[in-house]
């Protein structure tokens, strides 16, 4: 996951572990960008035009996937 240029990184503690968010692109406003969400060595990539909505969609998708994996183990 090596990208040239500017990016943002966010780190949030959760019950499942440390949620890492990396956002690339979205500059200038309204241009294409992508968000990588990592939790317990599983990474997803979400692409979109709206930075805030794309970050929220990546976080929701990643946390839902983690919750489903925990329910399958039970």
VEXMAR-701518 format. One record per atom (N, C-alpha, C): z, x, y; residue number from 1; atom name. Coordinates in nm, 2 decimals, always signed. Layout:
N
SITE;Z;X;Y;NUM;CA
...
END
This chain:
74
SITE;+0.00;+0.08;-0.12;1;N
SITE;+0.00;+0.00;+0.00;1;CA
SITE;+0.00;+0.09;+0.12;1;C
SITE;-0.10;+0.17;+0.14;2;N
SITE;-0.11;+0.26;+0.25;2;CA
SITE;-0.22;+0.20;+0.35;2;C
SITE;-0.17;+0.17;+0.47;3;N
SITE;-0.26;+0.11;+0.57;3;CA
SITE;-0.25;+0.20;+0.70;3;C
SITE;-0.37;+0.22;+0.76;4;N
SITE;-0.37;+0.30;+0.89;4;CA
SITE;-0.34;+0.20;+1.00;4;C
SITE;-0.27;+0.24;+1.10;5;N
SITE;-0.25;+0.15;+1.21;5;CA
SITE;-0.11;+0.10;+1.22;5;C
SITE;-0.09;+0.00;+1.31;6;N
SITE;+0.04;-0.05;+1.34;6;CA
SITE;+0.08;-0.16;+1.24;6;C
SITE;+0.20;-0.17;+1.20;7;N
SITE;+0.25;-0.27;+1.11;7;CA
SITE;+0.40;-0.30;+1.15;7;C
SITE;+0.45;-0.41;+1.10;8;N
SITE;+0.59;-0.45;+1.12;8;CA
SITE;+0.66;-0.46;+0.98;8;C
SITE;+0.78;-0.42;+0.97;9;N
SITE;+0.86;-0.42;+0.85;9;CA
SITE;+0.99;-0.50;+0.87;9;C
SITE;+1.02;-0.59;+0.78;10;N
SITE;+1.14;-0.67;+0.79;10;CA
SITE;+1.21;-0.66;+0.66;10;C
SITE;+1.34;-0.65;+0.66;11;N
SITE;+1.42;-0.64;+0.53;11;CA
SITE;+1.53;-0.74;+0.54;11;C
SITE;+1.54;-0.82;+0.43;12;N
SITE;+1.64;-0.93;+0.43;12;CA
SITE;+1.71;-0.92;+0.29;12;C
SITE;+1.85;-0.92;+0.30;13;N
SITE;+1.92;-0.93;+0.17;13;CA
SITE;+1.92;-1.07;+0.12;13;C
SITE;+1.90;-1.09;-0.01;14;N
SITE;+1.90;-1.22;-0.07;14;CA
SITE;+1.99;-1.22;-0.20;14;C
SITE;+2.01;-1.33;-0.26;15;N
SITE;+2.09;-1.33;-0.39;15;CA
SITE;+2.01;-1.25;-0.50;15;C
SITE;+1.88;-1.26;-0.49;16;N
SITE;+1.80;-1.19;-0.60;16;CA
SITE;+1.78;-1.04;-0.57;16;C
SITE;+1.80;-0.99;-0.45;17;N
SITE;+1.78;-0.85;-0.42;17;CA
SITE;+1.73;-0.84;-0.27;17;C
SITE;+1.68;-0.73;-0.24;18;N
SITE;+1.63;-0.70;-0.10;18;CA
SITE;+1.48;-0.75;-0.09;18;C
SITE;+1.46;-0.84;+0.01;19;N
SITE;+1.33;-0.89;+0.03;19;CA
SITE;+1.27;-0.81;+0.14;19;C
SITE;+1.15;-0.74;+0.11;20;N
SITE;+1.09;-0.66;+0.21;20;CA
SITE;+0.96;-0.72;+0.25;20;C
SITE;+0.94;-0.73;+0.38;21;N
SITE;+0.82;-0.80;+0.44;21;CA
SITE;+0.74;-0.69;+0.53;21;C
SITE;+0.61;-0.67;+0.50;22;N
SITE;+0.53;-0.58;+0.58;22;CA
SITE;+0.41;-0.66;+0.63;22;C
SITE;+0.40;-0.67;+0.76;23;N
SITE;+0.29;-0.74;+0.83;23;CA
SITE;+0.19;-0.64;+0.89;23;C
SITE;+0.06;-0.66;+0.86;24;N
SITE;-0.04;-0.58;+0.91;24;CA
SITE;-0.14;-0.66;+0.99;24;C
SITE;-0.21;-0.61;+1.09;25;N
SITE;-0.31;-0.68;+1.16;25;CA
SITE;-0.26;-0.77;+1.27;25;C
SITE;-0.32;-0.89;+1.28;26;N
SITE;-0.28;-0.99;+1.38;26;CA
SITE;-0.29;-0.94;+1.52;26;C
SITE;-0.37;-0.84;+1.54;27;N
SITE;-0.38;-0.78;+1.68;27;CA
SITE;-0.53;-0.76;+1.71;27;C
SITE;-0.58;-0.82;+1.81;28;N
SITE;-0.52;-0.91;+1.91;28;CA
SITE;-0.48;-1.04;+1.85;28;C
SITE;-0.41;-1.12;+1.92;29;N
SITE;-0.35;-1.25;+1.87;29;CA
SITE;-0.47;-1.33;+1.82;29;C
SITE;-0.45;-1.39;+1.71;30;N
SITE;-0.54;-1.48;+1.65;30;CA
SITE;-0.64;-1.41;+1.55;30;C
SITE;-0.63;-1.28;+1.54;31;N
SITE;-0.72;-1.21;+1.45;31;CA
SITE;-0.66;-1.20;+1.31;31;C
SITE;-0.74;-1.16;+1.21;32;N
SITE;-0.70;-1.16;+1.07;32;CA
SITE;-0.59;-1.06;+1.05;32;C
SITE;-0.50;-1.10;+0.96;33;N
SITE;-0.39;-1.01;+0.92;33;CA
SITE;-0.34;-1.04;+0.78;33;C
SITE;-0.26;-0.96;+0.73;34;N
SITE;-0.20;-0.98;+0.59;34;CA
SITE;-0.06;-0.94;+0.59;34;C
SITE;+0.02;-1.01;+0.50;35;N
SITE;+0.16;-0.99;+0.49;35;CA
SITE;+0.19;-0.96;+0.34;35;C
SITE;+0.26;-0.85;+0.32;36;N
SITE;+0.31;-0.82;+0.18;36;CA
SITE;+0.45;-0.85;+0.17;36;C
SITE;+0.49;-0.92;+0.07;37;N
SITE;+0.63;-0.96;+0.04;37;CA
SITE;+0.67;-0.90;-0.09;37;C
SITE;+0.78;-0.82;-0.09;38;N
SITE;+0.83;-0.75;-0.21;38;CA
SITE;+0.97;-0.79;-0.24;38;C
SITE;+0.99;-0.82;-0.37;39;N
SITE;+1.13;-0.86;-0.41;39;CA
SITE;+1.14;-0.81;-0.56;39;C
SITE;+1.23;-0.72;-0.58;40;N
SITE;+1.25;-0.67;-0.72;40;CA
SITE;+1.12;-0.61;-0.78;40;C
SITE;+1.05;-0.53;-0.71;41;N
SITE;+0.93;-0.46;-0.75;41;CA
SITE;+0.82;-0.55;-0.78;41;C
SITE;+0.82;-0.67;-0.74;42;N
SITE;+0.71;-0.77;-0.75;42;CA
SITE;+0.66;-0.79;-0.61;42;C
SITE;+0.53;-0.77;-0.59;43;N
SITE;+0.47;-0.78;-0.46;43;CA
SITE;+0.36;-0.88;-0.45;43;C
SITE;+0.35;-0.96;-0.35;44;N
SITE;+0.24;-1.06;-0.33;44;CA
SITE;+0.18;-1.02;-0.19;44;C
SITE;+0.06;-1.06;-0.17;45;N
SITE;-0.01;-1.04;-0.05;45;CA
SITE;-0.07;-1.18;+0.00;45;C
SITE;-0.04;-1.22;+0.12;46;N
SITE;-0.09;-1.34;+0.18;46;CA
SITE;-0.16;-1.30;+0.31;46;C
SITE;-0.28;-1.36;+0.32;47;N
SITE;-0.37;-1.33;+0.44;47;CA
SITE;-0.38;-1.46;+0.52;47;C
SITE;-0.40;-1.44;+0.65;48;N
SITE;-0.42;-1.55;+0.74;48;CA
SITE;-0.44;-1.50;+0.88;48;C
SITE;-0.46;-1.60;+0.97;49;N
SITE;-0.48;-1.58;+1.11;49;CA
SITE;-0.36;-1.59;+1.20;49;C
SITE;-0.27;-1.68;+1.17;50;N
SITE;-0.15;-1.70;+1.24;50;CA
SITE;-0.03;-1.62;+1.19;50;C
SITE;+0.02;-1.52;+1.26;51;N
SITE;+0.12;-1.43;+1.22;51;CA
SITE;+0.24;-1.50;+1.16;51;C
SITE;+0.30;-1.59;+1.25;52;N
SITE;+0.42;-1.66;+1.21;52;CA
SITE;+0.41;-1.74;+1.08;52;C
SITE;+0.30;-1.82;+1.07;53;N
SITE;+0.28;-1.91;+0.96;53;CA
SITE;+0.25;-1.82;+0.83;53;C
SITE;+0.18;-1.71;+0.85;54;N
SITE;+0.15;-1.63;+0.73;54;CA
SITE;+0.28;-1.56;+0.68;54;C
SITE;+0.36;-1.51;+0.77;55;N
SITE;+0.49;-1.46;+0.72;55;CA
SITE;+0.58;-1.56;+0.65;55;C
SITE;+0.59;-1.68;+0.71;56;N
SITE;+0.67;-1.79;+0.65;56;CA
SITE;+0.61;-1.82;+0.51;56;C
SITE;+0.48;-1.83;+0.50;57;N
SITE;+0.42;-1.87;+0.37;57;CA
SITE;+0.44;-1.76;+0.27;57;C
SITE;+0.44;-1.63;+0.31;58;N
SITE;+0.47;-1.52;+0.21;58;CA
SITE;+0.61;-1.53;+0.16;58;C
SITE;+0.70;-1.55;+0.26;59;N
SITE;+0.85;-1.55;+0.22;59;CA
SITE;+0.87;-1.67;+0.13;59;C
SITE;+0.82;-1.79;+0.16;60;N
SITE;+0.84;-1.91;+0.08;60;CA
SITE;+0.78;-1.89;-0.06;60;C
SITE;+0.66;-1.84;-0.07;61;N
SITE;+0.60;-1.82;-0.20;61;CA
SITE;+0.68;-1.72;-0.28;61;C
SITE;+0.72;-1.61;-0.22;62;N
SITE;+0.79;-1.51;-0.30;62;CA
SITE;+0.93;-1.56;-0.35;62;C
SITE;+1.00;-1.63;-0.26;63;N
SITE;+1.13;-1.68;-0.30;63;CA
SITE;+1.11;-1.79;-0.41;63;C
SITE;+1.01;-1.87;-0.40;64;N
SITE;+0.98;-1.98;-0.50;64;CA
SITE;+0.95;-1.91;-0.64;64;C
SITE;+0.87;-1.80;-0.63;65;N
SITE;+0.84;-1.73;-0.76;65;CA
SITE;+0.96;-1.67;-0.82;65;C
SITE;+1.05;-1.61;-0.74;66;N
SITE;+1.17;-1.56;-0.79;66;CA
SITE;+1.26;-1.66;-0.85;66;C
SITE;+1.27;-1.78;-0.79;67;N
SITE;+1.35;-1.89;-0.84;67;CA
SITE;+1.30;-1.94;-0.97;67;C
SITE;+1.16;-1.96;-0.98;68;N
SITE;+1.10;-2.00;-1.10;68;CA
SITE;+1.12;-1.91;-1.22;68;C
SITE;+1.12;-1.78;-1.19;69;N
SITE;+1.14;-1.68;-1.29;69;CA
SITE;+1.29;-1.69;-1.34;69;C
SITE;+1.38;-1.71;-1.25;70;N
SITE;+1.52;-1.72;-1.29;70;CA
SITE;+1.54;-1.85;-1.37;70;C
SITE;+1.47;-1.96;-1.34;71;N
SITE;+1.49;-2.08;-1.41;71;CA
SITE;+1.43;-2.07;-1.55;71;C
SITE;+1.32;-1.99;-1.57;72;N
SITE;+1.26;-1.97;-1.70;72;CA
SITE;+1.35;-1.89;-1.79;72;C
SITE;+1.43;-1.80;-1.74;73;N
SITE;+1.52;-1.72;-1.82;73;CA
SITE;+1.64;-1.80;-1.87;73;C
SITE;+1.67;-1.91;-1.80;74;N
SITE;+1.79;-1.99;-1.84;74;CA
SITE;+1.76;-2.07;-1.96;74;C
END
